[in-house]
Amino acid sequence: MTKPLQGIRVLEMGQLIAGPFAGKMLAEFGAQVTKVEPPVTGDPLRKWRLLHEGTSVWWAAQSRNKESLTLDLRSPEGQDVIRKLVADSDVLIENFRPGTLEGWGLGWDELHARNPGLIMLRVSGYGQTGPYRDRPGFGVVAEAMGGLRHLSGEPGRTPVRVGISIGDSLSALHGVIGILLALRHRDQNGGEGQMIDVALYESVFNMMESLLPEYSTFGTVRQPAGSSLPGIAPSNAYRCSDGKYALIAGNGDSIFRRLMDLIGRRDLGEDPALAQNDGRVKSVERIDAAIAEWTSTQTLENVLAALNEARIPAGKIYDVADIADDPHYRARDMILETQLPDGTPVKVPGVVPKLSATPGTVDTLAPTLGEHTDTVLGRIGIDTQTRDAWRARGII
């Protein structure tokens, strides 16, 4: 089966999350992704979170389907290897601080001149231009600047972070979109490549829905609202008799009427003032109280069964144990059984999005550090004697 990105050669020079997550997605759909890592230490992600035999199990998900090339990018030899690899690459991914590659003689102008068809994804905290370009930027800071952190948590309390590195992952997704658009442009314009400038804070800000138009129109600064969805009602988490929470989204007009019928509050469902969302928002506390009164008398299982029967969107709040055991996740191949380098079984997330004709797959395990160094260097004509000398000097 031919994958949609088969034949596309990607050089991944990013570290940690944003750049490598973009590379992971491209690799799952057929791109040949060669990951460049520092000798000895490798990508810092190898040591993040929980480790097995000295390597993060996160690595098994983030770096599957990739080759690992160890290379000292600060050395002239390492920089020359990048130039040779770029000459035969379709895409280069990097997420260094702006100016880093230019300092190594590997900036966009130099690499584009060497390979006019090259597509270069540059991910950074604040972008390649603007007054903040030289500031160090991590995803957590971008989440704050992009407006997400202000909205997270309970009113009047310290803003909390989303429990994952969402700013980095959102930037990776924007980067993948940019790469696919640039590949399409290249196909239509005589092989012309281009540079893609993705800023972490902009990727977060792009998700902020009506935040800016509401402020510019009404002067409204949206505030954190806990588990509710401000301006859309009813949508909240409601405590059940067993102490668990049901997330109920009864905010469609007809859905709201069915929900009120179900909980024995037809008076609310038939109230003309509550027929549409704007009216319900004005009475959201009264509506939430009615729903909470109903859920408090029943277990989560009974609540969800009744809501499903009534065709009302609802669900439990999953933790990872729920995810790992869920039959729907398994039926859609979202829990993949694979293994770590020593053969230890490990479960990793499946591949998305789902394509009917050319689905993505996991074909190879995440590489050990430098596993493909000799193979990659051999492809560009670096002989064994030179590789041995470089290895002795710590260049590879």
Secondary structure, 3 states (H helix, E strand, C coil): CCCCCCCCEEEECCCCCHHHHHHHHHHHCCCEEEEEECCCCCCHHHHCCCEECCEECHHHHHCCCEEEEECCCCCHHHHHHHHHHHCCCCEEEECCCCCHHHHCCCCHHHHHHHCCCCEEEEEECCCCCCCCCCCCCCHHHHHHHCCHHHHCCCCCCCCCCCCCCHHHHHHHHHHHHHHHHHHHHHHHCCCCCCEEEEEHHHHHHCCCCCHHHHHHHHCCCCCCCCCCCCCCCCEEEEECCCCCEEEEECCCHHHHHHHHHHCCCHHHHCCHHHCCHHHHHHCHHHHHHHHHHHHCCCCHHHHHHHHHHCCCCEEECCCHHHHHHCHHHHHCCCEEEEECCCCCEEEEECCCCCCCCCCCCCCCCCCCCCCCHHHHHHHCCCCHHHHHHHHHCCCC
